[in-house]
Amino acid sequence: MFLRLFTLSSLILGFSCSEIPPSPVGPIPSERHLAWHELQYYAFVHFNMNTFTDMEWGTGGELPNQFAPSELDTRQWARVAKEAGMKGIIITAKHHDGFCLWPTSTTEHSVKNSPWKEGKGDLIKELSEACAEYDLKFGIYLSPWDRNHEAYGKPEYVADFHQQLRELLTNYGEVFEVWFDGANGGSGYYGGASETRKIDNRTYYEWEKTTEIVRELQPNAVIFSDGGPDIRWVGTEEGWANETNWSVMRRDEIYPGWPRYVELRSGHEDGTHWLPAEVNTSIRPGWYYHPREDHQVKSLPRLVRTYYESIGRNGNFLLNLPVDTRGLVHENDVAKLMALKKQLDADFKVELAQSTKLTASNIRGGDMTYAPTKVNDGDYSTYWATDDGVTKASLTLEFERPTEVNRILLQEYIPLGQRVKKFSIEAEIDGEWTTLDEQTTIGYKRILQFNTVRTTQMKVNFLEAKGPITISTIALYRAPSFLVAPQLKRNKAGIVTLSVPDPEVEMYYTLDGNEPSSQTLRFTAPIPVESPVTLKAIGYDSQSGKSSEIEIYELDLPKKEWKVISSSSGDLTTAEFLIDEDPDTFWATDEKVDAPQEIVIDLGNQEELRGFTYWPIQERYPFGIITSYAFSVSNDAHSWTTVANGEFANIVNSRLMQKVTFSQTSGRYIKLKALTVDGTGFQASFAEVGVITR
């Protein structure tokens, strides 16, 4: 048991008051929470009808015979996840389009009517068995929204939704997590009605009954949604939590589609329920597999950063693997997963705190049950604690000889609640104490990175806490140098700069499609790039002779001659922001408009066009994100030809560059019209608009 229980009789028999553990502070985790916290890192697999229609959100009007993987192998998924260091897999059993990956009794829109295994397959069964074989936890994603079901919006659908949940939680063994998406209601096929249906997502699905079903059939499973009831979305799909991250929230305020989702990134210091954050992101731009994204798998530096900004900030890391049309985790994704595993293994290879001498400014009752040595004994169930009323203390770790350190890992003993509000890290360097970092929350796990220091002592100062301090783990590491691929910036004139964080790392690049090396062009000054080109770059460590991974940048037409010549509304004096090559700036049409908005750009010259790009606004509180569009081309800015129209699926939650291609067409002027935007009204925002010419 995590908590030591003491009775009056035990005190009479001779136990001192110091042996009584600190009282819990605030909400505390359940046993299912504690098991979930220990998992830390696991896979999301988006594989469903959208994989074969090349979409993110299906309409619901797809046909079962479109689901036709050629080499489906769930054992490969499990093997990859295991080798990557993951602890489980959550599968999209049914996405918003309503197609079910198991032969459900609730609909004909499932694998039982697909050509895969002649309709006799059950992908959920195959994956659950593969997870068991590789000692992985198994989880279920079930979309409440169903764009295929003819009764969606009526009570009959809710009964089927609950039946689907029962089937998934009854027939496939132990389930560790049940994942409910917050996307609910809207346009859909709905059995051929092809209409828009809105529901009250706070009441329609009978969430209390839904929770009861999970508790009845899988009592150890945690339930995920925007607001739990067990674990929460972190408020972004970009793969990070805030540095301040409480595992508690005022849960009763939260509901699916909660507009104050930014608060999910930090939690509530005065939270009423244990509701820790799960940090989800995809290894590619999209959640589903798209061949055009084979070269856009997240870089190793980005994945490492995500690890430190999720697990390292008191969250669990749920990394999506978009299984491809073969039914396999793509080899590009596998390569990055294994590179991430290799890097993390190197970062945390040797733990340095175990050989240190520990002293503390306060020990609970002077009792060695709560001695500072408990933080480096390798046992999470033991912990250093301070006396009641002592919410400010320090713990010092002394090395036998000067030692290089650049990482520190801390864990609170969360069975008694999360309590640290502020702490700092110091190192003694050449006889002088230097502050390396000052931060806020810790929670289950906090990892800080800092420049390598050679030190004789490290000190953790706990500056503010909700109650007596309880720390179960402090670990120190000296991670090896990390070669980061150069990051590229381009201005409107087409001038390119490359940068890396470490000034000792050299940068090399190519513009001819060949692989860069220390024998190709070295970056020493900004590069003028005046035509479409692929730039490939590496960082190079001359001391070790090692190179970073290659970073590939597809650069299209420079925008030096571009001008925004008209818009349906808005101040054109600032419209340059939408063509300045910086997605972090933006321009928007007027707020109070009553019709779809559009902008017209003069490219300066006649160009052969093959597509366009749109970056949604990147602000903390976004607005006016275009969700469906029409794109037109003209030679004279008077006669227009519409060459593309459609939907930017899931763009609101995944605010990445949208890329749309079309048949080659010639034109000097382009027009992007926002047919619909996220939210009410028609105000449209544009972070960046570009074209594709090759």
Secondary structure, DSSP 4 states (H G I P E B T S, - for coil): --SPP--HHHHHTT--GGGSPPPP-S----HHHHHHHHH-EEEEE--SHHHHHT-SS--S---GGG---SS--HHHHHHHHHHTT--EEEEEEE-TT--BSS--SS-SSBGGGSSGGGGT--HHHHHHHHHHHTT-EEEEEE-S--SS-TTTTSHHHHHHHHHHHHHHHHSSS--SEEE--S---EEE-GGGT-EEE---TTTTT-HHHHHHHHHHH-TT-EEEETT-SSEEE-S-SSS---SS--SEE-GGG--TT-TTGGGGGT--TT-SEE--EEEEEESSSSSS--GGGTT-PPPHHHHHHHHHHHTTBTEEEEEEE---TTSS--HHHHHHHHHHHHHHHHHTSS--GGGSEEEES--GGG-GGG-GGGGGSS-TT--EE--TT---EEEEEEEEEEEEEEEEEEEE-GGG---EEEEEEEEEETTEEEEEEEE---TT-EEEEEEEEEEEEEEEEEEEESSS-EEEEEEEE-PPP-PPPPEEEE-TT-EEEEE-S-TTSEEEEESSSSPP-TTSEEP-S-EE--S-EEEEEEEEETTTTEE---EEEEE----TT-EEEEESSS-GGGGGGGGSS-TTS-EE--SS-SS-EEEEEEEEEEEEEEEEEEEPP-SSS----EEEEEEEEESSSSS-EEEEEEE-TTTTTS---EEEEEEEEEEEEEEEEEEEESSSS---EESEEEEE--
